[in-house]
Amino acid sequence: MAGMTNPAPTRGYTATKDNLQSRLRRIEGQVRGIERMVDEDRYCIDILTQISAIQAALDKVALGLMDGHARHCMHEGAQEGRADEMASELMAAVGRLMKRG
């Protein structure tokens, strides 16, 4: 059927997508703020403090995404007989988040 598009799939974050996008825009603004701080030769510790705040904000976004994934995506996967696969995928993602630094 020409001209018809498939609807976007429902993801674990679909219900909170507006909130997620708002948080990401706020984080993007914080990153631009750090760039300005560097341009203005601001004190190193002040810049590091802002980087820490961004990391905390990203962690909060990641936690929300994991929550949505566990409640929605993994539930669907379990109904399809893919519970172990979905659990392994989530744990690998958690492992990658914990390794940074």
C-alpha positions in Angstrom: 0.0 0.0 0.0 1.8 3.1 -1.2 1.9 6.1 1.0 1.1 4.2 4.2 3.6 4.2 7.0 3.9 1.7 9.8 3.2 3.2 13.2 6.1 3.7 15.4 6.7 0.7 17.7 5.8 1.1 21.4 8.9 1.2 23.5 9.4 1.2 27.2 9.8 5.0 27.2 6.9 5.7 24.9 4.6 6.9 27.7 7.3 9.3 29.0 8.9 10.3 25.7 8.1 14.0 26.2 9.7 14.0 29.6 12.7 12.1 28.3 13.2 14.5 25.4 12.9 17.5 27.8 15.6 16.0 30.0 17.9 15.3 27.0 17.4 18.9 25.8 18.3 20.2 29.3 21.5 18.0 29.3 22.3 19.2 25.8 22.1 22.8 27.1 24.4 21.9 30.0 27.0 20.5 27.6 26.9 23.7 25.6 27.4 25.5 28.8 30.6 23.6 29.5 31.8 24.5 26.0 31.2 28.2 26.9 33.0 27.7 30.2 36.0 26.4 28.4 35.9 29.2 25.8 35.8 31.7 28.8 38.8 30.0 30.5 36.7 29.2 33.6 38.2 27.5 36.6 38.9 23.7 36.1 37.0 22.7 39.2 33.9 24.6 38.1 33.9 22.8 34.8 34.4 19.4 36.5 31.5 20.2 38.7 29.3 20.8 35.7 30.5 17.6 34.1 29.6 15.7 37.2 26.1 17.2 37.1 25.7 16.1 33.5 26.8 12.6 34.3 24.3 12.4 37.1 21.5 13.7 34.8 22.5 11.0 32.2 22.5 8.4 34.9 18.9 9.4 35.8 17.9 9.1 32.1 19.6 5.7 31.8 17.8 4.5 35.0 14.5 5.6 33.6 15.1 3.9 30.3 16.1 0.7 32.1 13.0 0.9 34.2 10.8 1.2 31.1 12.7 -1.6 29.4 12.2 -3.9 32.3 8.5 -3.1 32.7 7.6 -3.1 29.0 10.1 -4.6 26.7 11.1 -7.5 28.9 7.5 -8.2 29.7 6.7 -8.4 26.0 9.8 -10.5 25.5 8.8 -12.9 28.2 5.4 -13.4 26.6 7.2 -14.3 23.4 9.4 -16.8 25.2 12.5 -14.6 25.1 12.9 -13.8 28.8 16.4 -15.1 29.1 17.6 -13.3 26.0 16.0 -10.1 27.2 17.5 -10.4 30.7 21.0 -11.0 29.2 20.6 -8.0 27.0 19.6 -5.8 29.9 22.4 -7.0 32.1 24.9 -6.4 29.3 23.6 -2.8 29.1 23.9 -2.3 32.8 27.4 -3.7 32.7 28.4 -1.2 30.0 26.9 1.7 32.1 28.8 0.6 35.1 32.2 0.3 33.4 32.6 3.9 32.4 35.4 5.9 33.8 
